[in-house]
Amino acid sequence: MKKFALWLCVVALVISAMGTFAMADTYRIAIPDDATNEGRALLLLQSIGALTLKADAGIEATDKDVESSVADLEFVLVQAANVPNVLADVDFAIINNNYALDNGLNPAKDGLAIESADSPYANVLCVKEENKDSDLTKALIAAFTSQKVKDYIEATYADGSVVSVVEEATDGYDPTVDYEALKGQTVSIAVTPVPHEQIADIAKEILAEKGITLEVKEVLDYVTPNDFVEAGDVYANFFAHIPYQEAFNRDNGTHIAIVAPIHVEPMAIYGGQTKDLAVLTTAK
């Protein structure tokens, strides 16, 4: 009888241990599914001590490059534009800033952790390779790198949620351009929402002073703007950061030139079903 009772105790302990193991928390984190933004999200998680990536992973790291993590993590890969839509269904989400701002989320105020603004992810003005040296492109560059744009970014996003990277701002115009020859022309540009569309509207006003019409077309994804430029449906686009644009050209055989970095949008981690980021960085 004593042996039977002892056996029952052992079984109970084993079942208890198994139950504890089975109940170990797994945290679901939604991240963008494109190569450079997935890597960017993983690098942000590494920067806060949540995981360690393989030494050679680089900026295009994937979830397969995760060498170790403090907590048990499950990555939910979602198209960048849709990551805000799944925030309520996961523990955490890492959201590109333009989509965060467009959904009422501010990385500086709502983010649990935010990327440094000193990063390689500057958002850039782009045109087709064959147009990169044209007067029209020079006029666009001068307008987008103007002091008016810089002042707008610094005043509107004083909290650091968007940071200008223009070092030598123009008065809005390029002295080498024959603006009289461009007068009456319409130039189209594809942009994603906040803050790109608002910045483009400032450039539009600057160009209008010289009789040039900037037609701003809003798109909601990260592929269409490049397809538009490559096909000649628009002259320029303004949405991508440098690593994304370089990877897109490489992977798709497109010929889209980066002509000017404008700003950085620090990426952030937001709480969904879980609000305490410490669960990702503190071993239990």
C-alpha positions, 0 to 999 in steps of 0.5 A, spaced: 500 500 500 505 504 501 509 503 495 502 504 491 501 511 495 509 512 493 507 511 486 501 515 486 505 521 488 511 520 483 505 520 477 502 526 480 509 530 480 510 528 473 503 530 471 504 536 474 511 538 471 508 536 464 503 541 465 507 546 467 511 545 461 505 545 457 503 551 459 509 555 458 507 561 454 508 562 447 508 569 445 506 571 438 509 577 434 506 580 428 512 582 423 512 585 416 513 579 411 518 582 406 525 581 406 528 587 409 522 589 413 522 582 416 529 583 418 529 590 420 523 587 425 528 582 428 534 587 428 529 591 433 528 585 437 535 583 438 536 590 440 532 590 446 535 583 448 529 579 446 533 574 441 540 573 438 540 572 430 546 568 427 552 572 426 551 573 418 544 574 418 544 581 416 539 586 414 535 581 410 534 576 416 528 572 417 525 568 422 530 562 420 536 566 422 534 566 430 539 563 433 536 563 440 530 567 444 529 569 451 522 567 451 518 562 446 516 566 440 512 565 434 512 570 428 506 571 424 508 574 417 503 579 415 504 584 409 506 590 412 500 594 410 496 589 414 500 588 420 496 594 424 490 590 423 492 584 426 495 587 433 489 585 437 490 578 435 497 577 437 501 579 443 506 584 440 506 587 433 512 591 429 509 596 425 512 600 419 511 607 422 507 610 416 502 604 417 502 605 424 501 613 424 495 612 418 492 607 424 492 612 429 499 609 433 505 614 434 511 610 435 514 615 440 508 615 444 505 608 443 511 604 442 513 599 447 520 600 444 523 604 438 528 603 433 534 609 433 533 614 428 540 613 426 539 607 421 540 605 414 532 606 413 532 613 410 525 613 406 527 616 399 525 619 393 526 615 387 525 615 379 526 611 373 534 610 372 534 613 365 530 620 368 535 620 374 539 626 372 533 630 368 532 637 370 525 635 372 528 630 377 533 635 379 526 640 381 523 634 385 529 633 389 530 641 390 522 641 393 523 635 397 529 637 400 527 644 402 527 647 408 520 648 408 519 640 408 525 640 413 521 645 418 514 641 417 517 634 419 521 637 425 515 641 427 509 636 426 514 630 429 517 634 434 517 627 438 522 624 434 516 619 430 519 622 423 526 625 423 529 629 417 535 626 414 536 632 409 543 635 411 543 641 407 536 644 405 534 648 399 530 654 398 526 649 394 529 650 388 535 648 384 539 654 381 542 649 375 535 648 373 531 652 367 524 652 370 521 656 365 522 650 360 519 646 365 513 651 366 506 647 364 509 640 365 505 635 370 509 630 373 506 624 377 508 621 384 506 615 387 506 615 395 504 611 401 500 615 406 502 619 412 507 622 412 509 621 405 503 624 402 503 630 406 510 631 405 509 631 397 503 636 398 509 641 401 513 639 395 507 640 390 506 647 393 513 649 391 513 646 384 507 650 383 510 657 384 514 655 378 508 653 374 509 645 375 504 641 377 505 635 381 500 630 381 500 626 388 497 619 387 496 615 394 497 607 394 497 603 400 502 597 399 509 597 398 509 594 391 505 598 386 509 604 387 515 601 384 511 597 379 508 604 377 515 607 376 518 602 372 512 601 367 512 609 366 505 610 369 508 615 374 514 619 374 517 618 381 515 615 387 516 616 395 515 611 400 521 606 400 527 606 405 534 604 402 534 597 403 527 595 401 528 599 394 535 596 393 532 589 394 526 590 390 531 592 384 535 586 385 529 581 386 525 584 380 530 586 375 527 593 376 531 600 374 529 605 379 534 610 382 534 613 389 535 620 388 534 623 395 534 621 402 528 625 405 527 622 412 527 616 417 521 613 420 523 609 426 520 602 427 516 600 433 514 594 437 506 595 440 503 591 445 497 587 443 494 582 447 500 583 452 502 590 454 509 588 458 515 587 453 519 585 459 516 578 458 520 577 451 527 579 455 526 576 462 527 569 463 522 565 467 
